[in-house]
Amino acid sequence: MANGGIILPKKISSVVVAIMFFCLFSVAFAGSASAQVVMPLYEFQMLAREQGRDLQLLDLSKSQAELGLSIVEGEFGLSSDYGSKAMKKDMEALESHIDERLKAIKILKENIEEWEKEKEDAAADTLELEKKISRAGEELAAYQDEMDEVRPLYAKLVIRYHNTKSLEDMAEPHLEPLEKALEQIADAQDIQPRLIDYNVEQLYLTLLACTLQEELLEDVLKLAQRKLEIEELKHGLGMSTSLQVNAAKEDLQQKETALQNAKNEIKEYSRKLLYLAGLPLDFKFQTVPVSFSKEYQVADDEAMPDFTACVTYRSAYNDLQDAIEDLEDISEFDRKEHRLAGLKVEEAEVKLEKTLEGLEDGYLAGRDRFLLADSAVESAALSLEQAQRTLKAAELQHEIGVITILELKGSKLACMQSEYDHFSAMIHRQLAYQAYILAKDGIMHTTTQATQGDGPSVF
């Protein structure tokens, strides 16, 4: 708009509008440095789908490929709306229609001939036979008129098909890369939104785990600082050695390093999450705890999904069909070219089988990873239960003066570590289940982002 006004894009999500309003409100009353927008997981996933750069780049790539294809087709006088493949289907439909009509005409002629003979019989119902012959004659005339119209159309279509096919063969080296690119982009647009949902969830849950680990490490650091103070005090009283003090200092330094690493990882995962959502990398937000499902549905060992409708299988199947069509278009008299096309069909068949086997193997591997992650949650839950009992016992021991406050804090931190391990195990199970669902639908995903549950204990 004029006078320096702000031009908003035509399509802008309600989430973005809410974020912009919240940020302006926060800046006006609290200052931008302290403003943090509370962002649940589903809002990040929605933003990544609507405003994420990856899907925008796919749309732009598709538009470029379509335009490039249109330019090349125009240079060769081709039309993307009605190519040789569509003509061939219409030719086959017309051939089938003509065959049906020829059979019907033949039957009508045979019936008329038979009824004419029956009229010669003195006992025959001549009037009824005349009616049948008349009706059959009308149908026969209609079919013949139709054939007179269809045959010229078929002949013209055959000529047009061969002309178009000749032009397409000439243009094929220029068209094929663009057509393949369009197919790949279309396939990516089918599966990319779901992969983005998975990647966002993976980063979001990892960020939650890192935040929990940061809180744990801060308490661990305080305990390490307190232990160093005690060692230094004991050393001043002659009750400790320099080696023990240095060991406490080294332990404190390790805890400081671990805490700093956790803070750096939080920044890194936050930036990655913001990038996927199409938000500024310095955007301030606050995560929200995620509720995990209590029940996960997993198929039996012998149940294998039907992958024939998934993008990966469909792409390999289409390649096979293209190879078969190319083989059919080559005359058997051109032996070398026909043999080469036949080998390409065999290759496409093997690739299709390999694709199906890969999908099945990926599904089974994803299922096994989930079952393993589910078992790890049960193990972590038992460890947490044991840590909680140990903490209760330590609290009773502290009350009666059996253990010191530092030993009690150590038990509390051990319990917090078990809580963190259990939470990390649940994250692994959730992500493993989502990857299993993707594999079940024929969408393969390589996990590259590990949660902090894989890291060593803070103790």
ROLUMMI-184723 format. One record per residue (C-alpha): x, y, z. Coordinates in steps of 0.05 Angstrom, whole numbers, plus 5000, padded with zeros to 4 digits. Each point is the difference from the previous one (the first is absolute). Layout:
<kenus>
XYZ/...
</kenus>
This chain:
<kenus>
500050005000/502250724991/503150485051/504849485028/494649535024/501349265015/497949514945/497849335030/500049364958/493249774976/500849345037/502150075073/498349505054/496050165062/505949755041/504650534970/494950545012/499449795073/507549995009/500850704969/494550285044/503049685062/506950264985/497550724989/496049965064/506049735039/504750534973/495250565019/499149775072/505949565019/505750164951/502149554942/506049705038/495549655050/494249824953/499049254989/494349704961/497349345027/500349534940/497249295004/502449464953/494150024952/501050754987/507249874979/497649444954/494750454970/504950564988/505149534969/494749774951/497350684983/506050465005/506049524999/505250134947/500749274979/492949964973/500650694969/506149774963/496349394975/494450444974/504950454964/503749414970/493549724975/498050664968/506850054966/499749294974/492950104973/501950644965/506349684971/495949414975/494950464969/505550404964/503249374971/493349724978/498450664966/506749984963/498249314972/492750164987/497549525054/494250065048/500449765072/492549935002/499649464946/506349604988/501349344966/498649605063/493050305006/498949904925/502149275005/494949885055/494650334957/502149574941/499549375041/493150225025/497750134929/502849334976/496249655055/493750394983/500749834925/501149265016/493749995042/495950334946/502749534946/498049415042/493150305012/499250134925/502049284984/495049725050/494450444973/501449794928/500049265021/493450105037/496850354941/502349454953/497249475047/493350355008/499450084924/500749244994/494849895055/495050424960/500149474946/496849515049/492450004991/498949915075/504450595019/497350645031/501850454942/497550645032/504449905062/506049824958/499050624958/500150425063/506549675023/503250104933/497850734999/502750155069/506549644984/500650384935/499250665037/505449805050/504449774943/499350654963/501450405063/506349595014/502450074928/498850765002/504050025065/505649604968/500150474941/501350575049/504849655047/504749694948/502250674970/501150285070/504249405018/504150074936/501350745015/501949835072/505049484975/503350504954/500150525055/502949505049/505849814955/501550734985/499850185074/504149395019/505350194949/500550705029/500249735071/505649534982/503950594972/498650415063/501049425049/507350185019/497650695019/493349805031/502149395041/504250365052/494450515012/494749465004/504149595049/501250625042/492650145002/498549295021/505250035055/497450675025/492849745000/502349395040/503750455049/493950445008/496049385020/504749775055/503850635020/494550295046/500049365042/507649985002/499950725023/495049835055/504749455023/506250444998/496550555038/497649515053/507049705005/503250695012/494550235047/500449385044/507650024999/499650735023/495549795057/505049475021/505850494996/496150505043/498749475052/507449804998/502050735009/495950045064/503149365025/507150234984/498950665035/498349625064/505949544989/504550604992/497650305065/501549355036/507049984969/501350725022/497849825071/504649395000/505950434978/498550505055/500049445051/506549704973/503450685003/497550105071/502449315021/506750144966/500750635041/498849595063/505049474978/494549484989/500949964924/505649984950/501650444940/498549414954/492949955029/499050744990/502549964928/495549414987/494050415025/502250584955/500549544940/493249715015/497150705004/503250194934/497149384966/493150185027/500750724974/502149734932/494149524998/495250565018/502950464947/499449444948/492749915019/498850754992/503450004932/495849404977/493750375021/502050594957/501749544942/493549615002/496050655009/503250304937/498649374960/492850005024/499150734983/503049894931/495149444984/494350455023/502350584957/501050455061/505850475015/505749625033/500050485060/492549925011/498649895074/495249435017/498349535057/498749254991/494049645030/500249305031/497549454953/495349455020/502049324973/495049464980/498849465051/498649484947/503649884934/496949574946/504949544966/498349474948/501549265008/506549704973/496649684940/495950614981/503550374942/497150664975/497850104928/505350454971/497350034929/496750675012/506050345032/504250524963/506449594997/496749384972/495650404952/506250354972/503549344986/493649714971/499250594953/507249914977/498349284982/493850214962/504150524961/505149464982/494449544976/497050544957/506850154969/500849264984/493149984967/501750604957/506249664971/499249514942/502549305011/503550054933/504850505031/503249445041/505450395037/495450575021/494549515019/504949585041/502650635035/492950215017/498649305026/506050035046/497650675027/493349685016/503549445037/504250515038/493750395019/496849365025/506049845044/500150715027/492649955016/501249355038/505950325036/495850605018/494649565030/505149605039/503250645026/493250265023/498549355036/506949985032/499450735022/493249855031/502449405039/506250375023/495750595023/495449525037/505949675035/502950685020/493450205031/499349355039/507150095026/498550725020/493649785033/503949495041/505050545020/494350425028/497849425045/507249925024/500750755013/493450005038/502549455046/506550385012/496150635016/495749625049/506249735034/503150705003/493750285032/500149465053/507450145013/498550745007/494549885051/504749565040/505450544997/495050535024/498449565061/507449885013/501350754997/494450145049/503249545052/507050264985/502949384966/502150384936/502150714986/496250534960/505049914943/498649254997/492550164999/501050494942/503949454964/494149535007/495350554974/504450114940/500449264987/492449995000/499850604953/504949634954/495349404999/494150464984/504150304943/501949304974/492749785002/497850634963/505449904947/497949284992/492850224988/502550504948/503849454964/493849565001/495650564973/504850164943/501049264985/492549924995/499250594953/505749724957/496449325001/493550334975/503950344944/503249344980/493249675002/497650514948/506249894958/503650635022/507249875018/503450465049/507249985023/500650225073/505850495008/497850385062/501449635066/496750225064/504150125061/497949345029/505849704961/505050415039/503749795063/497450095070/501250685032/503349645059/
</kenus>
